[in-house]
Amino acid sequence: MRGTARQAFDINELNGDVVRQLEDDIASLTPATGDNPLSYAPPSNRVMPLPEYVTHRDGVSEIGMLSAEAVVREYENAAKEIEAMGKETAKRCVEITANVVNMLEDVRTTAAHFRKEAQRIFNDIESCSVLTEEVRTTCDALKKKIGE
């Protein structure tokens, strides 16, 4: 009976899977920028360097330094978001400008078509006016000739 029973799982295969997964997890935690222990911490717990436009003063308490750091980091994050919004706005403006240039070309084409059509109608009206005047002159001449 032992020969016909199927094994639910292979312990060696399971061990290999666990080892591979652990190696992958450890590799993903390895810092890319050296052996800085802070690189292993989750992003929310990492201490980021202060922006270069601020430095701590001598004699400030640790609470004061931490408070100032927290505030300047929030402002720095907001400034980076503002810059990102500015870049996005500039990108959208470029797209809008390109669309406006295309639209202006369409407007110019339409205006040229209207001018051409106006010229055609103008010429048709004047041609009809000249023809009407010729008919009137011919009719007047014919009336005079018949009247004599």
LINWOGI-V136681 format. One record per residue. N is the residue number from 1. RES is the residue in three letters. SS is DSSP state (alpha for helix, beta for strand, coil for the rest). OMEGA is omega in whole degrees, -180 to 180 (999 if undefined). Layout:
n=N res=RES ss=SS omega=OMEGA
n=N res=RES ss=SS omega=OMEGA
This chain:
n=1 res=MET ss=coil omega=-180
n=2 res=ARG ss=coil omega=-177
n=3 res=GLY ss=coil omega=-176
n=4 res=THR ss=coil omega=-179
n=5 res=ALA ss=coil omega=178
n=6 res=ARG ss=coil omega=178
n=7 res=GLN ss=coil omega=-178
n=8 res=ALA ss=coil omega=177
n=9 res=PHE ss=coil omega=179
n=10 res=ASP ss=coil omega=-177
n=11 res=ILE ss=alpha omega=179
n=12 res=ASN ss=alpha omega=177
n=13 res=GLU ss=alpha omega=179
n=14 res=LEU ss=alpha omega=178
n=15 res=ASN ss=alpha omega=179
n=16 res=GLY ss=alpha omega=178
n=17 res=ASP ss=alpha omega=180
n=18 res=VAL ss=alpha omega=-180
n=19 res=VAL ss=alpha omega=179
n=20 res=ARG ss=alpha omega=180
n=21 res=GLN ss=alpha omega=178
n=22 res=LEU ss=alpha omega=178
n=23 res=GLU ss=alpha omega=178
n=24 res=ASP ss=alpha omega=180
n=25 res=ASP ss=alpha omega=179
n=26 res=ILE ss=alpha omega=179
n=27 res=ALA ss=alpha omega=180
n=28 res=SER ss=alpha omega=178
n=29 res=LEU ss=alpha omega=-179
n=30 res=THR ss=coil omega=-178
n=31 res=PRO ss=coil omega=180
n=32 res=ALA ss=coil omega=-174
n=33 res=THR ss=coil omega=175
n=34 res=GLY ss=coil omega=-176
n=35 res=ASP ss=coil omega=178
n=36 res=ASN ss=coil omega=-178
n=37 res=PRO ss=alpha omega=-179
n=38 res=LEU ss=alpha omega=180
n=39 res=SER ss=alpha omega=179
n=40 res=TYR ss=alpha omega=-177
n=41 res=ALA ss=coil omega=174
n=42 res=PRO ss=coil omega=-177
n=43 res=PRO ss=alpha omega=-179
n=44 res=SER ss=alpha omega=-179
n=45 res=ASN ss=alpha omega=-179
n=46 res=ARG ss=coil omega=177
n=47 res=VAL ss=coil omega=-179
n=48 res=MET ss=coil omega=178
n=49 res=PRO ss=coil omega=178
n=50 res=LEU ss=coil omega=174
n=51 res=PRO ss=coil omega=-175
n=52 res=GLU ss=coil omega=-179
n=53 res=TYR ss=coil omega=176
n=54 res=VAL ss=coil omega=173
n=55 res=THR ss=coil omega=179
n=56 res=HIS ss=coil omega=174
n=57 res=ARG ss=coil omega=175
n=58 res=ASP ss=coil omega=174
n=59 res=GLY ss=coil omega=179
n=60 res=VAL ss=coil omega=180
n=61 res=SER ss=coil omega=-179
n=62 res=GLU ss=alpha omega=178
n=63 res=ILE ss=alpha omega=178
n=64 res=GLY ss=alpha omega=179
n=65 res=MET ss=alpha omega=-179
n=66 res=LEU ss=alpha omega=179
n=67 res=SER ss=alpha omega=-180
n=68 res=ALA ss=alpha omega=179
n=69 res=GLU ss=alpha omega=-179
n=70 res=ALA ss=alpha omega=-179
n=71 res=VAL ss=alpha omega=-178
n=72 res=VAL ss=alpha omega=178
n=73 res=ARG ss=alpha omega=177
n=74 res=GLU ss=alpha omega=178
n=75 res=TYR ss=alpha omega=180
n=76 res=GLU ss=alpha omega=177
n=77 res=ASN ss=alpha omega=178
n=78 res=ALA ss=alpha omega=179
n=79 res=ALA ss=alpha omega=178
n=80 res=LYS ss=alpha omega=177
n=81 res=GLU ss=alpha omega=178
n=82 res=ILE ss=alpha omega=178
n=83 res=GLU ss=alpha omega=179
n=84 res=ALA ss=alpha omega=178
n=85 res=MET ss=alpha omega=178
n=86 res=GLY ss=alpha omega=178
n=87 res=LYS ss=alpha omega=179
n=88 res=GLU ss=alpha omega=179
n=89 res=THR ss=alpha omega=178
n=90 res=ALA ss=alpha omega=179
n=91 res=LYS ss=alpha omega=180
n=92 res=ARG ss=alpha omega=178
n=93 res=CYS ss=alpha omega=178
n=94 res=VAL ss=alpha omega=179
n=95 res=GLU ss=alpha omega=180
n=96 res=ILE ss=alpha omega=179
n=97 res=THR ss=alpha omega=178
n=98 res=ALA ss=alpha omega=178
n=99 res=ASN ss=alpha omega=179
n=100 res=VAL ss=alpha omega=179
n=101 res=VAL ss=alpha omega=177
n=102 res=ASN ss=alpha omega=-180
n=103 res=MET ss=alpha omega=179
n=104 res=LEU ss=alpha omega=177
n=105 res=GLU ss=alpha omega=177
n=106 res=ASP ss=alpha omega=179
n=107 res=VAL ss=alpha omega=179
n=108 res=ARG ss=alpha omega=179
n=109 res=THR ss=alpha omega=179
n=110 res=THR ss=alpha omega=179
n=111 res=ALA ss=alpha omega=178
n=112 res=ALA ss=alpha omega=177
n=113 res=HIS ss=alpha omega=178
n=114 res=PHE ss=alpha omega=179
n=115 res=ARG ss=alpha omega=179
n=116 res=LYS ss=alpha omega=179
n=117 res=GLU ss=alpha omega=177
n=118 res=ALA ss=alpha omega=179
n=119 res=GLN ss=alpha omega=179
n=120 res=ARG ss=alpha omega=-180
n=121 res=ILE ss=alpha omega=177
n=122 res=PHE ss=alpha omega=-179
n=123 res=ASN ss=alpha omega=178
n=124 res=ASP ss=alpha omega=-180
n=125 res=ILE ss=alpha omega=-180
n=126 res=GLU ss=alpha omega=177
n=127 res=SER ss=alpha omega=178
n=128 res=CYS ss=alpha omega=179
n=129 res=SER ss=alpha omega=178
n=130 res=VAL ss=alpha omega=179
n=131 res=LEU ss=alpha omega=178
n=132 res=THR ss=alpha omega=179
n=133 res=GLU ss=alpha omega=178
n=134 res=GLU ss=alpha omega=179
n=135 res=VAL ss=alpha omega=179
n=136 res=ARG ss=alpha omega=179
n=137 res=THR ss=alpha omega=179
n=138 res=THR ss=alpha omega=179
n=139 res=CYS ss=alpha omega=178
n=140 res=ASP ss=alpha omega=179
n=141 res=ALA ss=alpha omega=180
n=142 res=LEU ss=alpha omega=177
n=143 res=LYS ss=alpha omega=180
n=144 res=LYS ss=alpha omega=-178
n=145 res=LYS ss=alpha omega=179
n=146 res=ILE ss=alpha omega=-179
n=147 res=GLY ss=alpha omega=-178
n=148 res=GLU ss=coil omega=999
